[in-house]
Amino acid sequence: MKYYYLLLSCLFLSCIPLQIAPNLEDGKILKAKKFVKSLGNQYVYAFTDPKEANEFYKYVNAKYQITYDDDLGNIPVTIDTETYYLTFYEADKQTKTLNLVPLVVDAALDSQGYGSTFDDVYVSRSGTWYIVLTVTDEALSDALHPNYKNSRAVTNYVNLLRKEYITTTDYIEVYFKSE
């Protein structure tokens, strides 16, 4: 009987995850449609962005000494003496949880003739922002595709780019390194 009460109390004092934003702190190659549906079957390198909004724009502008154009993207980068084109997107993924306590309390209140009090908090949401990178070659081939001829070097490049972005606090430092 003790276990029944313990199980019942755990059930009523917990939240049920409905949707969980992935943990991509170390970055990962994956299909684009998981993050930016408009990119279809292309592969992307995605990572969790721990910084404020638009920080990656500032970083890219300093690193490549450009003014990033949202419409065109396609920053030319050199990897193993070949020219590639880097484009990035910011994507938001939500973590949604069903909160059982307010649901149960409202059900109890409703059964006694009182109206719902906590209906605003049945589901809670919190967002996580990601930077999503695409890399193509001059023939517009997907350079992050696992079967691409130079995919290992391209993956290493975007991984180093992520690490530099995460560890850099003053983008003028990146600017001077790039010169």
N, C-alpha and C positions, 0 to 999 in steps of 0.2 A: 504494500500500500504506500510505503514511503516513496518508492520509485515512481509510482503513479503521480503523486503530488509534485515530485521533483520534475518530472517530464512535463507536467501540465504548467508549472510555473515557468520553466524554461521556454515553453512554447509561447506563453503570453508576455514574456519579458524580452522577446527577441524580435528581430527584423528579418524578413525573408528577402534576399536579393532577387530582383527581377531582371536586372541588367547590370553587368559589371564592366566598367571601362578597363581595358587591358593595361598591364604594367609594362611599359616599353622604355624604361629608363636607360637600358643598354642599347636600344635601337634594334630594329628587326626588319628583314626583307619580307614583304608579304604582298598579296594581291591588292591592288589599289581599290577595288570595289568595296573592301572592308572599311575604308576611310573616306575616299572621295569617289562616290559612285560614278561620276561623269568620266573618270579615267578608265573605266572598264577593266579589261583583263591585263592591263599593264602592271608591272611590278613596281613597288615603291619601297623606299627606306623610311620608316616611321619611327619617331622617338618622342617620349614625353617631354614637353617644354616646361621646365620649372620656372621660367622667367616671366616677366610682365608681358602684356600684349605688345606687339610690334618690335620686340627686342631682336628677333631674328632678322627683320628687315634692316635694322641699324647695323647688325653684325655683318650681313651680306654686303651692304653698301660700303662699309669700312674695309672689309677684306678684299673685295673685288674692285674697289674704287669706282663705283658706279652709283647711279640712282636707279634702284630696281623698278622695273615697269611691270605692274600687275597684269596688264593685258598680254604682254609678250612673254615675260619670264625669260627662259632660255639664256642663262648666264654662261658664256663660254668658259670652260675650264680645261686644263691640260692634264691628262693622266697618261703616264707612260708614253709621252710624245704625241699622243693622239688628242684631237679636240672633241670634247663632249659638251652637251648642253644640260645645265642643271636648272630645274624649276622647282619651286617649293610652294606648299600650301599650308595653311593653318587649319586644323580640324579639331572639332570638339566632340568628345564622347561623354555620355552621361552614365553615371552609376545611379540606378534606381532601386530603392528598397521599399517593401511593403511593411509598414509599422503596425504590428498587431495590437499593441496596447490601446491606442486610440480607437481602433476598429471595434475591439471588444467593449470598451467603455461606452462608446456610442450605441452599440447594440443593446447594452444593458439599460442605458438611459432611454432609448427608443421603446424598449419593451415596457417601460414604466410611464410612457406617455410624454416624455420630454423629447425635444428635437435633437438632431445631431449637433454636437458641439465641436468635435475635432475633425470634421470631414476634410479640412484643409491639410491635415498632416497624415493622412493614410499612407501617402507615398511621398518619400523624400528623394531629392535629386541633388547630386553634386557633379560638377563637370571637371573634366581633365582635358587640357589642351595638348595637341600634338603638332609637331612639324612633320610634314610629309614631303619627301624629296623624290623627284623623278630625274632620271639621267638617260639621255638619248645620244646616239652618235650622229655623225653628219648625214647618214642615210635614214635618220629617224628611227633606228632600231632601239629596242628597249635594252639598255646596257645593264640593267639590274636583273634581267631574266637569268635564272640559274644556268641556262645553256648558252648564254652569250659568251663569245670567245674570250673576252677580257673581264668577265664578271667579278672575279676575285679582286683585281686591282681597283675596279670601280667601287666595290663594296668597302674595301679598305679606305678609299678616299672619303666616302661619305661618313664612314665611322669616325675617321680622324676629324672631319669637319664638325661632327656632333660634339666630340670631346673638346675641341678647341672652343666652340660656342659655349658649352656648359661651363668651362673653367675660366673663360675670359670675362672680366668685369668692366674693363675699360677698353672700348673698341678702338681707340686711337692706337693702342698697343698692336692690334691686329693690322691696322693700316700701315704702321712702320715695318712690320714683319713682311708685308706683301710687297713693299717697294723693292 
